[in-house]
Structures are given as C-alpha cells and as structure tokens.
Amino acid sequence: MKNKDFAALWSQNLMSNYALPSITLVKGKGSIVFDADGKRYVDMLGGIATNILGHSHSAVVSAVTRQIKTLSHVSNFYSHPNAIELAQLLVRLTGDKQSRVFFAQSGAEVNEAAIKLSRKTGRTRIVAMTGSFHGRTMGSLSLTGQNSKRTSFVPLLKNVKHVPFGDVKKAKRAINSRTAMVIVEPIMGEAGVIVPPLNYLKELRQACTKNGALLVIDAVQTGIGRTGQWFGYEHSGIKPDVITVAKGLGAGLPLAAMIAVGKTSQLFEPGDHGSTFGGNPVTTAASVAAIKWIEKNKILIKCKADFRFLVSNVSSISGVSEVRGAGLLVGIALQKNISSEVAAALQAKGFLVNAANPNTIRIAPALNVSKKELNQFVKTFKEVMSDVN
C-alpha cells in the first residue's frame, strides 16, 4: 500500500482529533525513516523529542528483545528488576538520594500525578505559565497555557493562575502562602523553543521556598539528555521538588516518570496513586539501555557541541532571525511567518521538522544524529530558505 491508501484507511477508521497525516512511515534505522512510497527522510523531529537514540538502535532492540522473551508485564502488586534499576538511575541523576520515582506512560499522566502530589500539601492553588504545554487530559490541560487547546473543554480545574513565561515579577506576585505548586518548563518546547532569562528558574525556586510551594520542573521535552543536561534545569543550580519526564525516557516506547525530590518524596502514601502499565518491564528495559548508552558514549557533551554547530551554521542563513534552545532541542526563528511552507518544503526534500508556530521551525532529532546528517540538514535548510524567500 502507498501513502494515499493509508491516508484513506486513516480517515475511515481513526478519529479526527489529528490532522490527516501527509505520509505514513513504515520503517527506520537511526535518524533515517522511509514512508509507504519508499521515500527516504532524515528524521529531525525524533517523534517530537522521543526517539532519543533514533530507530532500531542495537542497545534498545537487544534489551527489549531479551525482556519480552523473559517477562512481559507485572502488575503493581509486585516488583521487577528493571523498574528498580531505572528508578535507581533516575534518583542518581537528580543528585538527591531522598528522591523517589513514580512511573506512568505519558507526560500528561505524570503532570496529573504532580497535581495530586501537590494536593497533599493541603493547598489547591497552582501557578503555571502562559504558552506552556503540560498535556491534554483535563488536569494537565488546566495547567497548559494555550487557549486554543483549552477553550472547547472548559470548565477546567479551578485555582490555576497563568503568568507570562519568563516574567519573574508577575510570577512572584502570583505565588503566595496558598500556592500548592508552580509548574514550569526549563524551555517551552511546543510554544516554539522559548528560553527564559538566565536567573528565571533560580528566582522561581526562591519564591517557592519563601511561600512553601512545590516547584515542579516539567522536563518532558527537555529531559533525558536532550539539552546537554539530564533534565534541562541543572545550569540554574536549583533543586526542584518534583521533576516530570516522559518522551525520551522510553527511547521510543511509552514511559514516563514523576520524580519527587527531598522531603516531597514522602508525600504519597499507599493507595494515593497508581498506573497499570507504568514501569512495565519492557519499557523500563529500553530506558535503562538507552540511559546507559548515553552515559557510556558521553552523548551530553555531543549534544552541546551539536547546538553550537547549528547556531554557527544556521543563524547566518538569509531569512533566519535567531537560533535558540539548548542541545538538540532547537528553535529556528524566521523573519517571516512562513514556517509551514518551510516545513513542507523540507519534507519534500527529505527532512522531517515541525512548524512550532508561524515563524519557528522546531527540531529535536535523535541525540546520536550524525554530523553528516546535521550538515545535510543545514545545506538543505539553506536551499529551502532561498526558495521560499
């Protein structure tokens, strides 16, 4: 079957909550994928920051194959070695031995878990950021600061106050002794890879500490090495109370975690929360393999170098106003509102990207994307910008 055949079947069988996909991907290796027509693409979006080691990575394939032959699923009445090993890894990466982990399957789920955890403080008020994205379930949607996603589903949770991202003064005015939690992305991904002022996270930490509110870092998109740091906030020197991770955590499989840090790790009691598939043996096997491979091969250092390369080579292209982000979470800001045209032209030339907003192209490729592939992208991007301008 070809792309057009799959498109017809999609329309006949799937709900219309997504736009009709223009292509159907059928196989991949590393950062290269192929559609049903046999066309080859360099996947510069990585399943939206999810396929951290690309497709069919040998370490992930071996771990998953070995595990599915051994034990496929365990209910939360019992434990299994992979969940424990992964939790140990995540606790170590936070730098706080008191940290504890709750596993789920998606970013929305662990942000919902963070809401529940914050209720254990005895407070209900939440501060979130305008333009943020934290999920589409009713609780996480209440946190999401995008009216286009919220309007059709009101009323949402009460007592959620949205303030401008990066505006410390307005955040401090909103945070008080009745605030249960403040949730923030280190870099706003879906909004267009928006980077806050340098001391922003530190000042939010100080305001939360002063008022006894939990500081929740939503590292769903920035986490697991994507920014050249494990979670994306470490450069600020802060210690959050909660970290939520997903996307890249499962190396392409559905896995998420809420990590409660310090004394916050003691708030949940037996029966407070749960997940049928969270911390599944197969998905946690993939995650352990991916994290160990990233550590062994010093991929965080590579991500920082890749960002410098992209800034150096893309910023000077005609029609580009700036390149922002960190590591391999990159927003290419355009001088005109032509991101959809640019994304379509790149796809036609064999590169998959995302038009995050009218004037921003977002890329979030596999962390092991090669220098050759990055060079090819830069060359093609320059050609496309010349054509559309």
C-alpha positions as CSV (number, residue, x, y, z in Angstrom):
1,M,0.0,0.0,0.0
2,K,1.1,3.6,-0.7
3,N,0.7,6.8,1.3
4,K,-2.6,7.6,-0.3
5,D,-4.0,4.2,0.6
6,F,-3.0,4.6,4.2
7,A,-4.5,8.1,4.3
8,A,-7.8,6.7,3.1
9,L,-7.8,4.0,5.8
10,W,-6.8,6.5,8.4
11,S,-9.8,8.7,7.5
12,Q,-12.1,5.7,7.6
13,N,-11.0,4.3,11.0
14,L,-9.4,6.9,13.2
15,M,-10.9,9.8,15.0
16,S,-10.3,13.3,13.6
17,N,-8.5,14.7,16.6
18,Y,-5.4,14.9,14.4
19,A,-5.0,16.5,11.0
20,L,-4.7,13.8,8.3
21,P,-1.1,12.7,8.1
22,S,0.6,13.5,4.8
23,I,2.8,10.4,4.8
24,T,2.8,7.0,6.5
25,L,6.2,5.9,7.9
26,V,6.9,2.2,7.7
27,K,10.5,1.6,8.7
28,G,13.6,3.3,10.1
29,K,17.2,3.0,11.2
30,G,18.9,5.6,13.3
31,S,17.7,9.0,12.1
32,I,16.6,7.7,8.7
33,V,13.0,6.7,8.0
34,F,11.0,5.6,5.0
35,D,7.4,6.2,4.0
36,A,5.0,3.8,2.3
37,D,6.0,5.2,-1.1
38,G,9.6,4.3,-0.4
39,K,10.8,7.9,0.1
40,R,13.7,8.4,2.4
41,Y,13.8,11.1,5.1
42,V,16.2,12.3,7.8
43,D,14.0,12.5,10.9
44,M,14.9,15.8,12.5
45,L,12.0,15.7,14.9
46,G,12.6,12.4,16.5
47,G,8.9,11.6,17.3
48,I,8.9,15.0,18.9
49,A,11.9,14.6,21.2
50,T,11.0,10.9,21.9
51,N,13.3,8.7,19.8
52,I,16.5,9.7,21.7
53,L,18.6,7.1,20.0
54,G,16.7,7.0,16.8
55,H,15.0,3.9,15.3
56,S,16.1,0.3,15.8
57,H,19.1,1.2,18.0
58,S,21.0,-2.0,18.8
59,A,21.2,-1.4,22.6
60,V,17.4,-0.8,22.8
61,V,16.5,-3.6,20.4
62,S,18.6,-6.1,22.4
63,A,17.2,-5.0,25.8
64,V,13.6,-5.1,24.6
65,T,14.0,-8.5,22.8
66,R,15.7,-10.1,25.8
67,Q,13.0,-8.7,28.1
68,I,9.9,-9.7,26.1
69,K,11.2,-13.2,26.0
70,T,11.5,-13.2,29.8
71,L,8.7,-11.3,31.4
72,S,6.2,-9.0,29.5
73,H,4.1,-7.4,32.2
74,V,3.9,-7.2,36.0
75,S,1.0,-5.7,37.9
76,N,1.7,-3.1,40.6
77,F,1.1,-5.8,43.2
78,Y,4.6,-7.0,42.5
79,S,8.1,-5.5,41.6
80,H,10.5,-6.4,38.9
81,P,14.3,-5.7,38.5
82,N,14.1,-3.2,35.6
83,A,11.8,-0.8,37.3
84,I,14.0,-0.8,40.4
85,E,17.2,-0.3,38.3
86,L,15.7,2.5,36.3
87,A,14.4,4.2,39.5
88,Q,17.9,3.9,40.9
89,L,19.4,5.6,37.8
90,L,16.8,8.4,37.9
91,V,17.4,9.0,41.6
92,R,21.2,9.2,41.0
93,L,20.7,11.7,38.1
94,T,18.7,14.0,40.5
95,G,21.7,14.1,42.8
96,D,19.4,13.6,45.8
97,K,19.3,10.2,47.5
98,Q,16.0,11.0,49.1
99,S,14.3,11.2,45.6
100,R,11.6,8.6,44.8
101,V,10.0,7.7,41.5
102,F,6.5,7.1,40.2
103,F,6.2,5.5,36.8
104,A,3.4,6.1,34.2
105,Q,3.2,6.2,30.4
106,S,3.0,9.8,29.2
107,G,3.8,13.4,30.2
108,A,0.2,14.2,30.8
109,E,-0.1,11.4,33.3
110,V,2.9,12.4,35.4
111,N,1.8,16.0,35.4
112,E,-1.5,14.8,36.7
113,A,0.4,12.9,39.3
114,A,2.2,16.1,40.2
115,I,-1.2,17.9,40.7
116,K,-2.3,15.1,43.1
117,L,1.0,15.2,44.9
118,S,0.6,19.0,45.4
119,R,-2.8,18.4,47.0
120,K,-1.0,16.5,49.8
121,T,0.3,19.9,50.9
122,G,-3.2,20.9,51.9
123,R,-3.3,23.6,49.3
124,T,-5.0,23.8,45.9
125,R,-3.7,26.8,44.1
126,I,-1.3,26.3,41.1
127,V,0.8,28.8,39.1
128,A,1.6,27.9,35.5
129,M,2.9,29.8,32.5
130,T,1.2,31.3,29.6
131,G,2.1,29.5,26.4
132,S,3.1,26.3,28.3
133,F,2.2,22.8,27.4
134,H,1.7,20.1,30.0
135,G,-0.7,17.7,28.4
136,R,-4.3,17.4,27.2
137,T,-6.0,15.4,29.9
138,M,-8.3,17.6,32.0
139,G,-5.9,18.2,34.8
140,S,-2.8,18.7,32.7
141,L,-4.9,20.8,30.2
142,S,-5.7,23.0,33.1
143,L,-2.0,23.7,33.5
144,T,-1.4,24.2,29.8
145,G,-1.3,27.9,29.0
146,Q,-2.7,27.8,25.5
147,N,-6.3,29.0,25.0
148,S,-6.6,27.3,21.6
149,K,-6.3,23.9,23.3
150,R,-8.5,24.8,26.4
151,T,-11.5,26.7,25.1
152,S,-13.6,23.7,24.0
153,F,-13.2,21.9,27.3
154,V,-14.0,24.5,30.0
155,P,-14.7,24.4,32.8
156,L,-11.2,23.1,33.8
157,L,-9.6,22.8,37.2
158,K,-10.1,25.9,39.4
159,N,-7.4,27.9,41.1
160,V,-4.8,27.7,38.3
161,K,-3.2,31.1,37.6
162,H,-1.3,31.6,34.4
163,V,1.5,34.2,34.3
164,P,3.8,35.2,31.4
165,F,6.8,32.8,30.9
166,G,10.0,34.5,31.9
167,D,8.3,37.3,33.8
168,V,9.7,36.9,37.4
169,K,7.9,39.9,38.8
170,K,4.4,38.6,37.8
171,A,5.3,35.1,38.9
172,K,6.3,36.4,42.4
173,R,3.1,38.3,42.7
174,A,1.1,35.2,41.9
175,I,3.0,32.9,44.3
176,N,1.8,33.1,47.9
177,S,1.1,31.1,51.1
178,R,-1.9,29.5,49.4
179,T,0.1,28.2,46.4
180,A,0.4,24.4,46.3
181,M,2.8,24.3,43.3
182,V,4.4,26.2,40.5
183,I,5.0,24.2,37.3
184,V,7.4,25.4,34.6
185,E,9.3,24.0,31.6
186,P,13.0,24.8,31.6
187,I,12.5,25.6,27.9
188,M,9.0,25.9,26.4
189,G,9.1,23.4,23.6
190,E,5.7,23.4,21.8
191,A,5.5,27.2,22.1
192,G,8.5,27.5,19.8
193,V,11.5,26.5,21.9
194,I,11.4,29.6,24.1
195,V,14.3,30.1,26.5
196,P,13.7,32.1,29.7
197,P,16.1,34.7,31.2
198,L,19.2,33.3,32.8
199,N,18.2,33.6,36.5
200,Y,14.5,32.8,36.0
201,L,14.4,29.3,37.4
202,K,16.5,30.4,40.4
203,E,14.2,33.2,41.2
204,L,11.1,30.9,40.9
205,R,12.9,28.5,43.3
206,Q,13.4,31.3,45.8
207,A,9.8,32.4,45.6
208,C,8.5,28.8,46.1
209,T,10.8,28.3,49.0
210,K,9.7,31.5,50.7
211,N,6.0,30.6,50.4
212,G,6.2,26.8,51.0
213,A,5.1,25.9,47.4
214,L,6.4,23.0,45.4
215,L,8.5,23.8,42.3
216,V,7.7,21.3,39.6
217,I,10.0,21.1,36.6
218,D,8.2,19.7,33.5
219,A,11.2,18.1,31.8
220,V,9.0,16.0,29.5
221,Q,10.6,17.6,26.4
222,T,13.9,18.8,27.8
223,G,14.7,15.6,29.8
224,I,17.0,12.6,29.3
225,G,19.9,14.5,27.9
226,R,18.2,16.4,25.1
227,T,19.5,19.8,26.3
228,G,23.0,18.5,27.1
229,Q,21.8,18.1,30.7
230,W,19.8,15.2,32.1
231,F,16.7,17.3,32.9
232,G,17.3,20.7,31.4
233,Y,17.3,22.8,34.6
234,E,20.8,21.9,36.0
235,H,22.5,25.0,34.7
236,S,20.4,27.1,37.1
237,G,21.8,25.4,40.2
238,I,18.4,24.8,41.7
239,K,16.9,21.8,43.4
240,P,13.3,21.3,42.3
241,D,10.7,19.5,44.4
242,V,9.3,17.5,41.5
243,I,10.6,16.6,38.1
244,T,8.3,15.1,35.4
245,V,9.9,13.2,32.5
246,A,8.5,11.2,29.5
247,K,9.1,11.3,25.7
248,G,12.8,10.4,25.5
249,L,12.7,8.4,28.8
250,G,11.3,5.3,27.0
251,A,13.6,5.6,23.9
252,G,10.6,5.4,21.7
253,L,8.4,3.3,24.0
254,P,5.6,4.7,26.2
255,L,7.2,5.5,29.6
256,A,7.1,8.5,32.0
257,A,8.2,9.2,35.5
258,M,7.4,11.7,38.2
259,I,10.4,12.1,40.4
260,A,9.8,13.6,43.9
261,V,12.9,15.2,45.4
262,G,13.8,15.6,49.0
263,K,11.0,15.7,51.6
264,T,8.4,15.8,48.8
265,S,9.2,12.2,48.1
266,Q,7.4,11.3,51.4
267,L,4.0,12.9,50.5
268,F,2.4,10.0,48.7
269,E,1.1,7.1,50.8
270,P,0.0,3.6,49.7
271,G,-3.2,3.9,47.6
272,D,-2.8,7.6,46.7
273,H,-2.0,6.9,43.1
274,G,-1.3,4.2,40.5
275,S,-0.8,3.1,36.9
276,T,-1.5,-0.3,35.3
277,F,1.3,-0.1,32.7
278,G,3.6,2.4,34.4
279,G,7.1,1.0,34.8
280,N,6.4,-2.0,32.5
281,P,9.3,-4.5,32.3
282,V,9.8,-4.0,28.5
283,T,9.6,-0.2,28.5
284,T,11.9,0.1,31.5
285,A,14.4,-2.3,29.9
286,A,14.5,0.1,26.9
287,S,15.1,3.1,29.2
288,V,17.9,1.5,31.2
289,A,19.7,0.5,28.0
290,A,19.3,4.0,26.5
291,I,20.5,5.9,29.6
292,K,23.5,3.6,30.0
293,W,24.4,4.0,26.3
294,I,24.1,7.8,26.6
295,E,26.4,7.8,29.6
296,K,28.9,5.5,28.1
297,N,29.2,7.4,24.9
298,K,29.2,10.9,26.5
299,I,26.3,12.0,24.5
300,L,25.5,15.0,26.7
301,I,28.8,16.6,25.6
302,K,27.9,15.8,22.0
303,C,24.5,17.5,22.3
304,K,26.1,20.7,23.5
305,A,28.6,20.6,20.6
306,D,25.8,19.9,18.1
307,F,23.9,23.0,19.4
308,R,27.0,25.2,18.9
309,F,27.3,23.8,15.3
310,L,23.7,24.5,14.5
311,V,23.8,28.1,15.9
312,S,27.0,28.8,14.0
313,N,25.7,27.4,10.7
314,V,22.0,28.3,10.7
315,S,22.0,31.7,12.3
316,S,23.6,33.3,9.2
317,I,21.2,31.9,6.7
318,S,19.1,34.5,5.0
319,G,15.6,34.8,6.5
320,V,16.6,33.4,9.9
321,S,16.4,35.8,12.9
322,E,17.8,33.6,15.6
323,V,18.6,30.0,16.6
324,R,17.6,29.3,20.2
325,G,17.3,26.4,22.6
326,A,19.9,24.0,24.1
327,G,21.5,20.8,23.0
328,L,19.2,19.1,20.4
329,L,16.1,21.0,21.3
330,V,16.3,23.8,18.8
331,G,14.0,26.5,17.6
332,I,14.9,28.3,14.3
333,A,13.1,31.7,14.3
334,L,12.3,33.0,10.9
335,Q,11.9,36.6,9.9
336,K,8.6,35.9,8.2
337,N,5.6,33.8,9.2
338,I,6.4,31.1,6.7
339,S,7.2,28.1,9.0
340,S,4.5,25.9,7.5
341,E,5.8,26.5,4.0
342,V,9.4,25.8,5.1
343,A,8.4,22.6,6.9
344,A,6.6,21.4,3.8
345,A,9.5,22.2,1.5
346,L,11.9,20.4,3.8
347,Q,9.7,17.4,3.9
348,A,9.6,17.4,0.1
349,K,13.4,17.4,0.1
350,G,13.6,14.6,2.7
351,F,13.8,16.2,6.1
352,L,11.1,16.0,8.8
353,V,10.7,19.0,11.1
354,N,7.9,20.8,12.9
355,A,6.4,24.2,12.4
356,A,6.0,25.0,16.1
357,N,4.4,28.4,15.5
358,P,4.0,30.7,12.4
359,N,7.7,31.8,12.5
360,T,9.5,29.0,14.2
361,I,10.9,25.6,13.0
362,R,11.4,23.2,15.8
363,I,13.9,20.3,15.5
364,A,14.5,17.6,18.1
365,P,16.4,14.8,16.4
366,A,17.9,11.7,18.0
367,L,20.7,12.5,20.3
368,N,23.0,10.3,18.2
369,V,22.2,12.1,15.0
370,S,25.4,12.2,12.9
371,K,27.4,15.2,11.9
372,K,26.9,14.2,8.3
373,E,23.1,14.3,8.8
374,L,23.3,17.7,10.5
375,N,25.4,19.0,7.7
376,Q,22.9,17.7,5.2
377,F,20.1,19.4,7.1
378,V,21.9,22.8,7.2
379,K,22.6,22.6,3.4
380,T,19.0,21.7,2.6
381,F,17.6,24.3,5.0
382,K,19.6,27.0,3.3
383,E,18.3,25.9,-0.1
384,V,14.7,25.9,1.2
385,M,15.0,29.3,2.7
386,S,16.4,30.6,-0.6
387,D,13.5,29.1,-2.5
388,V,10.7,30.3,-0.2
389,N,12.1,33.8,0.1
